[in-house]
Amino acid sequence: MGRWVDPAPFEGVRPRVPWWALVPGKLKWVAALVALVWLLLLGGVRLALVVVRYPAVSLTPALLVLCWWRLGWGSLVLVLLAVAAGLVIWWGLSRGSFSRQVWLRLVTEFRRATVYVPRWKTTVRLAELAKEWRGREYLPKLRRVRSDGWRDRVRVRMIPAQSHEEWELRRAGLAHSFGARSCRVRVLKPRVLELDFVHADPLARPVLVPPLCNDADAVDLKRVVVGVLETGKTWRLKLLGNQVLGVGVQGAGKASVLWSIVWHLAPAIRAGAVRLVGIDPKGGMELGQCEEAFSRLVFDNGAAAVELLEEIAAEVKERASRYRGVRRIWARRSGEPFTLLIIDELADLVAYQPDRNLRERAVRAVSTITSQGRAPGYAVLGLVQDPRKEVVAFRHLFGTKIALRLDEAPQVDMVLGDGARARGAAAHEISENTPGVAWVKTDGRGTPERGRAFWVTDADLVELAMFFGITEASVHPFPGRSGSDDASGGVAA
Ligand SMILES: Nc1ncnc2c1ncn2[C@@H]1O[C@H](COP(=O)(O)OP(=O)(O)OP(=O)(O)O)[C@@H](O)[C@H]1O
C-alpha cells in the first residue's frame, strides 16, 4: 500500500481535425466571401478578355439572342436582313474600310483561335523559349493578335531574363511552326515583342508611277514620294538635310528608285527651285535617258566627274559660310536652288577608278558634300552594287540607306546596320522577280521598312523628258540670288 502505480497510457486514436475547423465560424464566412469575390473577379476578367480578343464571335451571338428574347423571331429576321444589307452596301461603297473593319477582324479572331492559341505553348516549349525554375514553368504570354491579310502581328510578353535576341535566333522555326513564310521580330517596349508572321508579299506587283504633277508647291523635300510601303502607306524619303545611299545587285531596281525621286521632284526642277547634277560612269546609259532633268551631267568616272564633284564641294563650303549665323538649314526663302547630286555606280568613282589621285580626290569631294551639305541644301543620292567598307568607306555619312536585292546575307547589316538581318530585314531574300523592292533604314528611326519604288518605264521617261521640254536646251539656268524668289518659292522645305 502506499506505492504509486502509473495509470495505463491512453490508447484511443486522437481525432485529427483540419486546421480550418479550428478557425472561428465568423472568420470562415469572411474567408469564403473573399474567395467567392476573387473567383467572380477572375471569371469576369477571363470573360472580358474573351470579349476583347474575340469581339465578333462572342458579341454577335449574344446580341442576336438578346434581340430574339426581347423582340421575337420576326424582329430577329428583320435585324439580320438589315445588317446583311448594311454590310453589302458598306462593301460596295468602300472595300478598303470594309476589309479593315469587318473582314480582317474576323480573320484575326479565326487565326488566333485556330493557329496561335492551340500551337503556342507547344511551340515555345519546343523552341526552348519557356523555362522551368524550382518546379514552376515560365511561359512567354501570347498577347494581342492582328491580321493584316498578308501578315499576322502577334504580341508577346517575354519571360523574365529573356532578350529579343533569343527570339531572333528562332525566327525560322517559329515561322514554320505557325505556317508562315517568314517571321520578323520587333521590340515594342521592355519585355514586349511583336512578331510579324508573313504569309504573302503585298509588293509582288509593280507599282505604276502617279500622274506627273504640275505644282511645285506640292513638292516637299522632306517627304519625297518614291513608292509604296508593304503596309500600304506611301514610301517617302527625306532629301532635305539628308543623304541617301541605295545598294543593290545588277537589276535590283536602283534606277527605279532614282527615277521615282526625279519624277516627284520634276515640278520643282522645272520651276528652278531644285537642280539636279548627275554623274553616270556607265557612259550615260542610265542618266542619259532623261538628260533634260539635269543642269549638269558627266558621263564618265574620270577627271571631268572629279572636277564636277570638287566644284560642288566648293559650293557647299561657300554656301555654308554664307549661311553661318543667318540660317541653320536651307529654306526656299534663300532664293538658291536645292541641289541633288545623283551618282549612279558610286563605286566607279571612289573605288574602281584606277588613277589613285583621281580616286582620292573623288572620295574627298563626296565626303565633303555628304558631311557638310545638309545645312546649305545639298543632298547626295549614291547608288552602288557593293556595300563593303573597302568600296564605300564613308557610308556612315548617309542618313538613309536603301537595301535593294543583295547578294549575300552579311551585306544586309553592312547597309542597314547591325542586327537588321536578325530582326528580319532580309534584303538578300528579295526575289529576282520583284525589282524595286527594298528595305529602307533612316538613322534615328526604329526598324527598317520594306517598300517598292515606282516602276518608271521607258515611256514614262519620255513623258518626263517632254515635261522638261524636250526641244529646249538641256541646261537649266540657276536662278540668281536676286529675283529668284519666284522660282524657288514653290518648294516646301
Ligand atoms: N520598281 C520596279 N517595278 C517593276 N519593275 C522594275 C522596277 N524597277 C526596275 N524594274 C525592272 O527591272 C529591271 C532592272 O531594273 P534597273 O535597271 O532599275 O536595275 P538596276 O539595279 O539599276 O540595274 P543596274 O545595276 O544594271 O543598272 C528593268 O527591266 C526594270 O524594268
The ligand as a MOL file (V3000), in Angstrom:
LIG
                    3D

  0  0  0     0  0            999 V3000
M  V30 BEGIN CTAB
M  V30 COUNTS 31 33 0 0 0
M  V30 BEGIN ATOM
M  V30 1 N 10.1190 49.2770 -109.2540 0
M  V30 2 C 10.0930 48.4150 -110.2750 0
M  V30 3 N 8.9550 47.7470 -110.5550 0
M  V30 4 C 8.9360 46.8630 -111.5690 0
M  V30 5 N 9.9770 46.5850 -112.3760 0
M  V30 6 C 11.1210 47.2160 -112.1430 0
M  V30 7 C 11.2330 48.1580 -111.0790 0
M  V30 8 N 12.4890 48.6270 -111.0720 0
M  V30 9 C 13.1300 48.0200 -112.0760 0
M  V30 10 N 12.3130 47.1760 -112.7160 0
M  V30 11 C 12.6860 46.3500 -113.8640 0
M  V30 12 O 13.8320 45.5960 -113.5040 0
M  V30 13 C 14.8370 45.7020 -114.4840 0
M  V30 14 C 16.1700 46.2040 -113.9070 0
M  V30 15 O 15.9400 47.4170 -113.2520 0
M  V30 16 P 17.0410 48.5720 -113.0880 0
M  V30 17 O 17.6870 48.8700 -114.3870 0
M  V30 18 O 16.3780 49.6650 -112.3500 0
M  V30 19 O 18.0830 47.8400 -112.1570 0
M  V30 20 P 19.4510 48.4260 -111.6400 0
M  V30 21 O 19.5780 47.9940 -110.2230 0
M  V30 22 O 19.5380 49.8800 -111.9100 0
M  V30 23 O 20.4520 47.6040 -112.5300 0
M  V30 24 P 21.9270 48.0240 -112.9880 0
M  V30 25 O 22.7880 47.9270 -111.7900 0
M  V30 26 O 22.2410 47.0010 -114.0140 0
M  V30 27 O 21.8200 49.4190 -113.5340 0
M  V30 28 C 14.2970 46.6230 -115.5670 0
M  V30 29 O 13.8900 45.8110 -116.6470 0
M  V30 30 C 13.1090 47.2850 -114.9730 0
M  V30 31 O 12.0420 47.3960 -115.9200 0
M  V30 END ATOM
M  V30 BEGIN BOND
M  V30 1 1 1 2
M  V30 2 1 2 3
M  V30 3 2 2 7
M  V30 4 2 3 4
M  V30 5 1 4 5
M  V30 6 2 5 6
M  V30 7 1 6 7
M  V30 8 1 6 10
M  V30 9 1 7 8
M  V30 10 2 8 9
M  V30 11 1 9 10
M  V30 12 1 10 11
M  V30 13 1 11 12
M  V30 14 1 11 30
M  V30 15 1 12 13
M  V30 16 1 13 14
M  V30 17 1 13 28
M  V30 18 1 14 15
M  V30 19 1 15 16
M  V30 20 2 16 17
M  V30 21 1 16 18
M  V30 22 1 16 19
M  V30 23 1 19 20
M  V30 24 2 20 21
M  V30 25 1 20 22
M  V30 26 1 20 23
M  V30 27 1 23 24
M  V30 28 2 24 25
M  V30 29 1 24 26
M  V30 30 1 24 27
M  V30 31 1 28 29
M  V30 32 1 28 30
M  V30 33 1 30 31
M  V30 END BOND
M  V30 END CTAB
M  END
